[in-house]
Amino acid sequence: MISRRKAARIAPYVLVLGIAALLYRSASGIDFFAPAGRIGPDFWPKLVLLLMIATCVYEIVKIGVFARGDSVGGVLQTLAAAPPADEGLPPAADEGRSYPVLLALGIGITVLYAAVVPVTGFFLTTTLYLVAFIGLGRYRRLWLALGVSLVGTLLMVYFFMKVAYISLPIGVAPFSAVSLLLMQVMGIR
């Protein structure tokens, strides 16, 4: 027998599970025949819904079967409740401070990114945007920020264009030459 508290914690997952199952049934009605070797437009909604269903089933089983006592916390709840020790690091001098100028600059470069990406292309603009955003976050290891931005952008280009078949802006000349070369190297048509 499940306690009332457990039942109350399970109820939202049961509701979302039911909605996801109905939406999956609806997505199964999409009639589209994908060319050989390609996925159709029904793939992504079904994948997201299956992941949602799996997550709900996991949480229902975790709370209903494996819970001890009234509270069941996940990894994130545990970390939020008791952050790890600083391991000898000095306390952060600016903990709890806000940075409205950095926030405004972050919003500004995001708006600039949206305006410039059609001209300079996704790859160049996103790489520079990520480096700038990491820099605004006061991370000072420039080479690591550049490496993370470059690798992250390459992964996004590959996933969007090669896996999900989503067109990304290549930009206008001379910027489009970089995008076209990158697409050729990555085997993207």
Sequence and secondary structure as in RCSB ss.txt:
>XXXX:A:sequence
MISRRKAARIAPYVLVLGIAALLYRSASGIDFFAPAGRIGPDFWPKLVLLLMIATCVYEIVKIGVFARGDSVGGV
LQTLAAAPPADEGLPPAADEGRSYPVLLALGIGITVLYAAVVPVTGFFLTTTLYLVAFIGLGRYRRLWLALGVSL
VGTLLMVYFFMKVAYISLPIGVAPFSAVSLLLMQVMGIR
>XXXX:A:secstr
   HHHHHHHHHHHHHHHHHHHHHHHHTT      TT   TTHHHHHHHHHHHHHHHHHHHHHHTS  SS    H
HHHHHHS    TT    TTTT   HHHHHHHHHHHHHHHHHHHHH HHHHHHHHHHHHHHHTT   HHHHHHHHH
HHHHHHHHIIIIIS       STTHHHHHHHHHHHHT  
